Amino acid sequence: MTTVQETETGNQPLISHPWVLLAVAVVVGGAVDVLILRHPAGLGVSVVGLLLASGVLVGHTFFGLHTTREAFVLALALGFWSALISLRSAPGLAFLNSVAALLLLGLTFRLLKSGGLVRWTIAEYIWSGFATLGGWLSQPLGFFSVDFNGRLPKQIQIGRAGRVLIGALLAVPLVGIFAALFASADPVFEGYVNSLLSIDIDLSSIAGHLVAVLVVTWLAIGGARYAIVPHPESPRLAPRRILGSVEAATMLVLMNLLFLAFVLVQSAYLFGGRETLSRAGLSHSEYARRGFFELVVVGSLVVGLVLVIDWMVQRGPARSRTVDLLHGGLIALTSVVLVSALQRMLLYTEAFGLTELRLYTTMFMAWVFLMLGWLVVTALRDRRATFALGAFISALVVLAGLTIANPAGIIVRTNVARGAAATVPDLDVAYLVNLGPDAVPALIAALDEIQPCRTRSDLAGLLLREWADGFAPDKTDWRGSTWSAFRAKRVLAEFEPHLVTVASGDCR
């Protein structure tokens, strides 16, 4: 037996057991407040994400909750990406995986009762995102005014005492919040409140917890109710011409000429390497830093430009082959530009080392390169929905692969190898240590290979001082812990005697 009804007629309730939903929403709010807020992203976030994913899976399996196949698959994906959050300690990866988990959560609730993900285009993804957010914010109003109020006992609905009780219950969190704010603003008032309660508590902290629980509870109710509301189909525009093929072809010819001119003029040094740089009087920094990021932006814009022009011109059997050929030419030239951007970054990394920003941007460029090819086989063949689904899935796969591969470990190994091959090593050990627990095993493994002795000694000292202190019992909390932090702690404990020996070694 489910706790929801399938349809809504007029002002009839959607939720059969509103008390159950309210209780679950409060539990979710409390879990988010206790496990996630005021803690770094880690195991607490994974626990909440896995619980939400399990709620869909368990409800479908054991309680007869009717879900679409797409929602079921998305719930599994939500659990996987929630688990990834507690795998690595890098803030960048934690942020990206958290965003992925939130997107998967929203899509799961959006498609809980009605499918259609495989037919969505990019525009429909965007429209669905705004619609889902609006539903989560507005649906609690229907819950309290229709579902909840309509199922209260008769005596509470009619009796004055019942109404007073409801008003008092509703006022409790508001009174608590405002009382805490007043107490935080005025120490005298805080003293009176504390003496009244006879408890030494931090009212401002309680207010923060109450606000967090109330906000998450509201969103949880909205998400649950929105999931069962019959959703109208996403607006689909009939195939029609918005921009003429002649106008579009003219635009694309000019764009192709610009890209071709860029490639031809700069071909002498785009692929010329060190010798060409020396003749041109360019430094590695000028060559790579000024070009790489700009060219990655160019590649990203071309993907959007091709999609927009293709949508505006025409679709269906009346497609213009000239426009398609010009699109193909622009994509080919953009691929050359991206290859040159990769070559710039390889030179820059060889000269100055690898960083998180450079690695993440390179991976993003690889994904853009993949999307250019995906455009050719999907969108330019009037399969825009296939392109959108492939772009979404590939972005998640690239993010998962990057997380599992451990960027910090890659950076450490790359920079240590570069330092060993350099004539005058300049390994920035302080930066490598600041990469966090993800880098610790790789740093320990490479410690004895690092030259000169002073750099090796400095690294050992930094590891002892920073990480031994960072992993002290009073500075750890399981809610913000990750597998990388756990592994780093074990490695440091195991190699602490060797680190002490290296740090105290005579490098004169």
N, C-alpha and C positions, 0 to 999 in steps of 0.2 A: 504494500500500500504506500503510495507516495504522499507527500505533504503538499502537493500542488495540484491545481486543476489545469486542464489542457488549454482552455479558452476562457475569454472574458466576455460576458454579455452585459452591456450597459454598465451599471455600477455593481455588478456581482463580483464577489471576491475572487481573486486568482489563487491565493494561498489558503489551503485547507486547514493548516495548523500553524497559524501565525506565531503562537507562543514558541513553538519549536524553532522556527526560523529566527525569531528574535534572540532566543537563547544561543543558538549556533553563531549568530552574527556577533553577539557580545563576546563569546569565547574567541572568535577570530580576532576581534579588536584587542582583547587582552593578550592574545598570543603575539600579535604584531608588536604591541607596546613592550612586552616583556622580552621577546626574543630578537627583535630587529632594531627598534629605535634606540638611539644613544649607544649603539655598538657598531663596530666595523662589520662590513658584510662578511659573513662566514657561515658557520654551522647553523646559527639561528635562522638566517634567511632560508637556507636549504630545508630546514625542518618545516617551516611554514609553507613553503612552496610544495613540498612533498605531501603535506597534509591536505592542501587544497586539491592537488592532483588526485590524491587517494579518495577524496570526497566524491569526485566525479566517477571514478572507477568503482568504488565500493557501492555508491548509490545505483549505478547501472547494473552491477552484478547481483547485489543482494536485496535491494529495495525496489527494484522495478522502475528505476528512474529512466525514462525514455530519452536516449541521447542519440545523436547522429553518429555515424561512423567517423566523420571528420572530427567531431568534438572528442571522441574517444581517443583518436590518434594524437590530437593536440594535447590532451591531458597527459598522455604518456611522455610527449615531448616536454611539457611543462615540468614534470618530475625530473627528467634528465637534465634540463638546463638549470633547474633549482639545485640539483646535486653538484653541478659544475661550479657554482658560486663558492662552495666550500672546498674546492680542489686547490685553487691558487690564491695567494695573498696579494697579488698585484692589484692596486686600486683600479687601474684602467680596465683590466679583465673583469673585475668584480662589477664595475659599472655596466659594461657592455652585456655581461651575462644577466645582470638584473633587469636591464631593459628588454632583453630577449624573453626573459621569464614573464615580465609584465605584458608584453605583446601576446605571448602565447596564452596567458590567463584571460586577457580580454577576448581573444579569438575563440577560446574554449567556451566562454559564456555566451558569446555572440552566436555561436553555431550549435548550442546545446539542443535546440529544438528544430532548427532549420539549417540545412546544409547549403552548399553552393560555393565553397571556397575554391574549388577547381575551376569555376567559371568566372571568377573575379578578375578584373583588370586592375592596373595600378590605381586608377581613379576610384574604383570600388573599394580597394583596401583603405584609401584615405577617407572616403565617405563613411565606411563602416566604423573606422576609428572614432570619428567625431560622433556618430550616432550612438556608439557604445558608451562613450564617456557621458554624453547627455542622458542616456538611459540610466546609468549608474547614479547620476546626481539627482534625477527627477523621480525615479520609480519609488523611493521610500515614501514620498508624499502619498502615492496611491496605496502603499502598504498600510500606513497608519490611518488614513482616512477611510479606506474601503475594507481591506482585509482584516486589519486589527480591530477597528471600531465595530465593524459589522458582526464580529463573532464574540464580542463581549457579552457576558450574561445580562439578561434583561434588567435585573435589579440594579446593575452598575450603570447601564445605559440611562435609566430613568431616575434613579434615586439621587438626591442631592449629596448624600454622604459618599456615594461612589464617585461622583464627579469631583468632589473635594479631594478624595484619595488619589484620583488620576492626576489632578493638578499638582498635588503635593509631590507625587512621584516624578512628574515631569520637571518640577522646580528644583529637586534635590541636586542634580548635576549642575544646573545653572547657578544655584546659590553657592555651591561648593567652588565653582570656577571664579565667580565674582568675589567671594569672600577671600579666596586665595590671592587674587590680584590686589584687593584692598590691603590685605595683610603684608603682601610683598612691597607695596608702596608706602606703608606707614608702620613703623616699628611699634608704635603705641597700640594701634589697632591689632597688630599681630600678637602683642602680649595679651590683650584681652581675649582674643580668640583662643590662644594656646591655653590660657588659664581656664577658659570655659570648657575646653575639651579635656584639660588636664593631661594632655599628651604633648610631648616635645616632638613636633613634626615639622617638616618643611612644606608649608602650604603651597608655595609656588611650584614645587616639584609635583605635588598632588594634582594641581591644576593642569600641568603639562600632561600628566598621565591620563587624566579625565578627558581632555580635549582629544588626545590621540585615540583613545578607545572609542569615543563618540564618533569621530570622523571615520575611522575604519569600520565601525558598526554600521554607520549610514551607508557607506560604499558597499559593504557586504550584503546588506538588505537590497540595495539597488541592483547589484549584480545578479543576485538570485532571482529577483522579480523580473528583471529585464530578460533573463535567460528564457523565461516561459511566456513572455509576451509574443504574440504572433508578429513576426517581423515582416514588413513589406519588402518586396524585392528591391534590390539596389537599382537606382535609376539607370536604365540602359538606353543610350541614344541609338536611334536607328541609323544604319549606315547611310551617311549622306556626306556631301561635299561641303566643307566649310571654307576651305581654301582651294583655289583652282590649281590644277596640276602645272600649268604654265608658271604661275607665281611661285609655287613651291620649287619647281625645277630651277627657276632663276635664282632663288635663295640658295639652293644647294650647289649650283654651279659656282657662285661666288664664294661659298664656304669651302668648296673643294679647291678652288684656285688659291685661296688664302693658305690652306693647310699645305698644299703642294709647294707654294712659294717658301713657306717656313722650312719644310723638309729640305728643299733644294739649297736654299741659302745657307743653312746651318749644317748640311750634311758633311762639310769638310771637317767640322770639329765635333759633331754629334757622335760620330763613331771613330774619331781620329785618335783618341787616347792621349797618353802623356805627351807624345811628340808634338801633336797639334796644339795642345795646351801651351807648351813652351813657346812655340812659334807665335801664337796669338797673344802671348803675354798675360794669360789668365791663370789665376790660382785655382786650386781645387775647390776652395770655398766659393769663389765667384761662379765657377763652372757648375757645381752641383747644387749649392744652396739656393741660388737664384732661379734655377731651372726645374729642379725635381718637383717641388710642391706645386708650382704653377702648371706644369704639364699634367700632373695627376688631376688637378681641377679641370683642365681642358678635357681630359678623357671622360670625367664624370658628367660634365655638361653635354658632351656629345651624345651620351646615352639618353639623357632627357630630351635633347633636341630632336633626335631621330624619332623617339616615341611621340612627341607632340606633333611634329610635322606629318608623320604617318597617320595619326589620328585625324588631323585636320583636313587632309587632302581627300581621301576616299578609301572605302573598304569594300570587300566583296569582290565579285568577278570583274568589276570595272576598274580594278587597280591600275595605276599608271606604271608601266614597266620602266619608263624613263626615270621616274622618281625613285623607284626601287634601285635602279642601277646607280644613280647618284648617291643614294643612301649607302650602298655598298662601297662606293669609292671613298666616301667620307669616313666610313668605318675602317677601311684599309689604311688610309692615311693616318687616322687616329691611332691605329695599332702600331704604326711606325713611330709615332710620337711617344707612345708609352714604352716601346722598346728603348728609345733613346733616354727616357726618364729613368728606366731601370739601369741603364749603363752609367748614367750620371751618379746614381746612388751607390753602385758598386765601387766606383772610383772614390766617392766621398767616404764610404765606409772603410776602404783600404787606407785612406789618408788619416781619418779622424776617429775611426771606430764606430761601432754599432750602438744605438740607443733605442729606448722603447718607442719614441716617436718615429724614428726612421724605420724600425721594424714594422710597426703597425701601419704606417703609411704605405710601405712596400706591399704588405698583404692586401691592403685596400686596393692598391693599383692592380694587383693580380686579379682581384675579384672584378674590377672594372673591365679588365682585358677579357675575362671570361664572359662578362655580360655583353660585350661587343659581339662576340661570336654567337652568343645565345640570341641576340637580336636578329641576326641574319637568318637563323633557322626557325624562328618563331614569329616575332612581331612583323617582320617583313614578308611573311607568308600568311598574314592575316590570322595569326594565332596569338593574340595579345594576352589572353588569359593564361595560356601556357607559359608565356614569358614571365608574367607576374608571379605565378606559382614557383617557377624555377628560380627566379631572382630571390624570392623569400626563403626558399629551402636552401639555396646555395649560400646565402649570407649566414644562415644558422650553422651550416656545416663548416664553413670557413672559421667562424667564431669558435665552434667546438674544437676543431682541429688545432687552432692556435692555443686554446686553453690547455688542451692535453699535451701539446708539444712543449709547453713551458717556455715562454719568451725570455724570461730572465736567464734560464740555463743556456739558451741559444746565444744570448748576448755575452754571457761570461765566456763561453767556449770560443766564440768568434773573436772577442777582444784579446783573450789570452793568446790565441794562435797568432793574431796580428802582432801582438807585442813580442812574441818569441821570434817572429820573422823580421822584425824591424831592426835597422842598424842601431838606432838609439831608442830603446823601448820607452814608452811613455804611458804605461798602463795606469788608468785612473781607478785605483782600487777603492777610493772613497765612493765613487759613483756606483761601482759594482756592489758594494756592501749595502748601499741605500736602495738597491733594487728589492730588498726584502727577503723573507724566508725562502722564496722560490729560488734565489740565487745561491743559497748557502751550500747545498750539496755539491754543486758544480765548482764553487770556490774552494771548498775543502779538497775536492779531487784534483784540482789544478795547482794547489798551493806549492807543492815541491817543484813544479816546472817553472814557476815565475822567477824571472830575473830582472834586475839585479837583486842581491841579497836584501838591500834596504827596502825595496818594494815588497818583497815577500814578508819581511818582518813587520812592515806597516800593516799589511793585510791581516796577518795573524793578530796583531794588536787590536785592530778595528773589530774583527770578529769577536774577540774576547770581550772587549769593552761594550760594544753596541748590542750584540745579540745575547750575550750572557745576561746583561742587565735587562734587555727587552723581554727575555723569557722568564724573568723572576716570577715566583708564584703570585705576588701581589699585583702583577701587571698583566695577568692573563685571565681571560674569561671565556668559557667554553662557547658562548653565543657568538663570539667574534673569531673563534678559532677556525683554522683551515688545515687540510691535510699537509700542505707545504710547511706550515708552522710546526705541526707535530713532527714531521720528518726532520726539519731543521734542528729542532730541539734535541732529538735523538742523536743526530750526527755531531752536533756541538758537544754533547755530553761524552760521546765516544772518543772524539779527537781532542778534547780539551787539554790533556797532557802534552800532546804534540804541538798544539797551538801555543802553549806556554813556552815550550822549548824554542820554537821558531821566533816568537815575539821577543824573547830575551837573548837571542843569538848575537854574537859579535860580528857586525858587518863592516868593521874598519878595514 
